[in-house]
């Protein structure tokens, strides 16, 4: 099983380069950066994890910048957006950012995406909350066209452009893996329709256990004509519990990602040392 770590990189956290090097040295497979362009002071939609919105959501840096720094400082670890809010980003420019980062990292980019929960944030970008899921699908389809065609065009309800040319193309072919995050069953359906993997959102309000979600997702994929083994499952926010992680492994979970607070080395490195021993215990 693969192990990753995510951090809201801020001006008071470890740097992306320092964390990525520390993770690579300890056997982690991936480092992840989340995204919020800004946080409006109004709140039409509640925080998905409950309670007040943590300060790190206001302070987080741009993921494509932080991951570029992580890529430049490492050799083997994968770098991923966890998640990129594609409903708040122009698809043509985002396609170029993804392809550029995949190139400079040597084909190590993982494109984790989400459709967003913050209605106010999305509306500041000029997007309607009610139609965000269709918008996200069209933007992914348009980006796939840009990545795979020399003269790309796309015509949808929300995304529309005539034949155009743009480079670079991604190093990974046909494009970096698209890992779709969100709540069951909706994100599972989206992952099966246009993704290359699924990241189930496991919050306090989730009513279905992971042990039940995994076989249901695999059945949904098979019924839709997708090979379930071609859609790896990544689970976030897990504790360093060897027995629980072995159960995830035996369920067929491909990757577990721990969420780190935006702290400095003196706090984070001991946690990573503990995780390194857990990784060895799980994987042998």
C-alpha positions in Angstrom: 0.0 0.0 0.0 1.2 3.5 -0.8 1.4 6.3 1.8 1.2 10.0 1.3 1.0 13.2 3.4 -0.9 16.4 2.9 -0.3 19.8 4.3 -1.8 23.3 4.0 1.4 25.0 3.1 1.5 28.5 4.6 4.1 31.1 5.6 4.3 29.5 9.0 4.5 25.8 8.0 7.4 23.7 6.8 8.3 24.6 3.3 7.1 22.4 0.5 10.7 21.5 -0.4 11.6 20.5 3.2 8.4 18.4 3.7 8.8 16.6 0.4 12.4 15.7 1.1 11.5 14.5 4.5 8.7 12.3 3.2 10.8 10.9 0.3 13.6 10.0 2.8 11.1 8.1 5.0 9.5 6.0 2.2 6.4 8.0 1.5 5.0 7.8 -2.0 3.4 11.2 -2.4 3.0 14.7 -1.0 -0.2 16.7 -1.4 -1.2 20.3 -1.4 -4.8 21.5 -1.1 -6.4 24.7 -2.5 -8.5 27.6 -1.6 -8.1 30.8 -3.5 -9.7 32.8 -0.7 -12.3 32.5 2.0 -15.3 34.9 1.9 -16.4 36.2 5.3 -20.0 35.1 4.6 -20.9 31.4 4.9 -23.8 30.0 2.8 -22.5 26.5 3.1 -21.3 24.8 6.3 -17.8 23.5 6.7 -17.8 19.9 5.6 -15.9 18.7 8.7 -18.1 20.7 11.1 -17.4 23.7 13.4 -15.4 26.8 12.6 -13.2 27.0 9.5 -9.5 26.5 10.6 -7.1 29.4 10.0 -5.1 27.3 7.6 -7.9 27.5 5.0 -7.5 31.3 4.9 -3.7 31.1 4.7 -3.0 28.3 2.2 -0.6 29.0 -0.7 -1.3 28.1 -4.4 -0.8 24.4 -4.9 0.9 24.6 -8.3 3.5 26.9 -6.8 4.2 24.8 -3.7 4.2 21.5 -5.6 6.7 23.0 -8.1 9.0 23.7 -5.2 8.5 20.2 -3.9 9.2 18.6 -7.3 12.4 20.6 -7.7 13.7 19.4 -4.3 13.1 15.7 -4.8 13.7 12.9 -7.3 11.1 10.1 -6.8 8.1 11.2 -4.7 4.9 11.9 -6.5 3.3 15.4 -6.1 -0.4 15.9 -6.0 -3.2 18.4 -5.6 -5.4 17.4 -2.8 -7.6 18.8 -4.1 -7.6 21.3 -7.0 -10.9 23.2 -7.1 -11.4 22.9 -10.9 -14.8 24.8 -10.7 -12.8 27.9 -9.7 -10.1 27.7 -12.3 -10.0 28.5 -16.0 -9.6 25.1 -17.8 -7.2 26.3 -20.5 -4.8 27.8 -18.1 -5.2 24.9 -15.6 -4.4 22.4 -18.4 -1.2 24.3 -19.0 -0.3 24.4 -15.3 -0.9 20.6 -15.0 1.1 19.8 -18.1 3.9 22.1 -17.0 4.1 20.7 -13.5 4.0 17.1 -14.9 6.9 18.0 -17.2 9.2 19.7 -14.6 8.6 16.9 -12.1 9.5 14.2 -14.7 6.0 12.8 -14.8 5.3 12.7 -11.1 2.1 14.7 -10.9 -1.2 13.3 -9.5 -4.2 15.5 -10.4 -6.5 15.3 -7.4 -9.7 17.3 -8.1 -12.8 18.3 -6.2 -15.9 20.3 -7.1 -15.9 22.4 -4.0 -18.2 22.9 -0.9 -17.9 26.7 -0.3 -20.7 28.3 -2.2 -19.5 31.9 -1.4 -16.0 31.2 -2.6 -17.3 29.7 -5.9 -19.7 32.5 -6.5 -16.9 35.0 -6.2 -15.3 33.2 -9.2 -18.5 33.8 -11.2 -19.7 30.2 -11.0 -23.1 28.9 -9.9 -23.1 26.4 -7.0 -26.0 24.5 -8.3 -24.4 23.6 -11.7 -20.8 23.0 -10.4 -20.8 19.3 -11.1 -21.6 19.6 -14.8 -19.2 22.5 -15.0 -16.4 20.3 -13.5 -17.1 17.4 -15.9 -16.9 19.8 -18.9 -13.7 21.3 -17.7 -12.1 17.9 -17.2 -13.3 16.8 -20.7 -11.9 20.0 -22.2 -8.5 19.6 -20.4 -8.3 16.0 -21.7 -8.7 17.3 -25.2 -6.0 19.9 -24.7 -3.6 17.4 -23.2 -4.1 14.7 -25.9 -4.8 16.7 -29.2 -2.4 18.9 -31.1 -5.4 21.0 -32.3 -7.9 20.8 -29.5 -11.5 22.0 -29.4 -14.4 21.6 -27.0 -18.0 22.6 -27.2 -20.2 22.3 -24.1 -22.7 24.3 -22.2 -20.2 25.9 -19.9 -16.9 25.4 -21.7 -16.6 26.3 -25.3 -13.6 26.9 -27.6 -12.8 26.4 -31.2 -9.6 24.6 -32.5 -6.5 25.9 -30.7 -3.0 24.9 -30.0 -1.2 24.9 -26.7 1.9 23.2 -25.2 3.5 21.6 -23.3 1.7 18.3 -23.3 2.0 16.2 -20.1 4.9 13.7 -19.8 2.5 11.0 -18.6 0.3 9.6 -21.3 -2.4 10.3 -22.1 -2.3 12.6 -19.1 -1.6 12.6 -15.3 -4.0 10.4 -13.3 -7.2 12.3 -12.4 -8.2 11.3 -8.9 -11.8 12.4 -8.1 -12.6 13.4 -4.5 -15.9 13.8 -2.7 -18.8 12.2 -0.9 -20.3 8.8 -1.7 -22.1 8.0 -4.0 -21.8 11.2 -6.1 -18.0 11.4 -6.4 -17.8 7.7 -7.0 -20.0 8.1 -10.1 -17.9 11.0 -11.3 -14.7 9.0 -10.8 -16.1 6.2 -12.8 -17.3 8.5 -15.5 -14.2 10.6 -16.1 -11.6 9.8 -13.5 -8.6 7.5 -13.0 -9.1 6.9 -9.3 -11.4 7.8 -6.4 -10.8 9.6 -3.1 -13.8 9.0 -0.9 -14.5 11.9 1.5 -14.6 10.3 5.0 -16.2 12.9 7.3 -18.0 12.8 10.6 -21.3 12.9 8.6 -20.4 9.9 6.4 -23.0 7.2 7.0 -21.3 4.3 5.2 -18.2 2.6 6.5 -15.2 2.3 4.2 -15.5 -1.5 4.4 -18.8 -1.2 2.7 -17.8 1.6 0.3 -15.0 -0.2 -1.4 -17.0 -3.2 -2.7 -19.9 -0.9 -3.6 -17.6 1.3 -5.6 -16.0 -1.7 -7.4 -19.5 -3.0 -8.3 -20.5 0.4 -9.6 -17.4 0.5 -11.8 -18.0 -3.0 -13.2 -21.6 -2.2 -14.0 -20.5 1.0 -15.8 -18.0 -1.0 -17.9 -14.9 0.1 -16.1 -12.3 -2.3 -14.8 -12.4 -1.8 -11.0 -8.7 -2.5 -10.8 -8.0 0.5 -13.0 -9.6 2.9 -10.5 -7.4 2.9 -7.4 -8.8 4.2 -4.1 -7.0 6.7 -1.9 -8.2 7.4 1.6 -7.4 10.6 3.5 -7.0 11.7 7.1 -6.2 8.4 8.6 -4.4 7.8 11.9 -1.2 5.8 12.2 -3.0 2.6 13.4 -1.2 -0.4 12.0 -4.2 -2.8 12.4 -6.6 -0.4 10.8 -4.2 0.3 7.9 -3.7 -3.4 7.3 -7.5 -3.7 7.1 -7.6 -1.0 4.5 -4.8 -2.7 2.6 -6.7 -6.0 2.7 -9.8 -4.2 1.4 -7.8 -3.1 -1.7 -7.2 0.5 -0.7 -4.3 1.6 -2.9 -3.1 4.7 -0.9 -3.5 6.2 2.6 -2.8 9.9 3.0 -2.2 11.5 6.5 -3.2 15.1 7.0 -0.4 17.1 8.7 -1.0 20.5 10.4 0.9 23.4 9.0 3.7 23.3 11.6 7.5 23.5 11.5 10.1 20.7 11.4 10.3 20.3 15.2 6.7 19.2 15.3 6.3 17.4 12.0 9.5 15.3 11.7 8.8 13.2 14.8 5.4 12.4 13.4 6.9 11.4 10.1 9.4 9.1 11.9 6.5 7.4 13.6 4.7 7.0 10.3 7.8 5.5 8.7 7.7 2.7 11.3 4.0 2.2 10.6 4.7 2.0 6.9 7.3 -0.7 7.5 4.9 -2.6 9.7 2.1 -2.5 7.2 4.1 -3.2 4.1 6.8 -5.5 5.6 
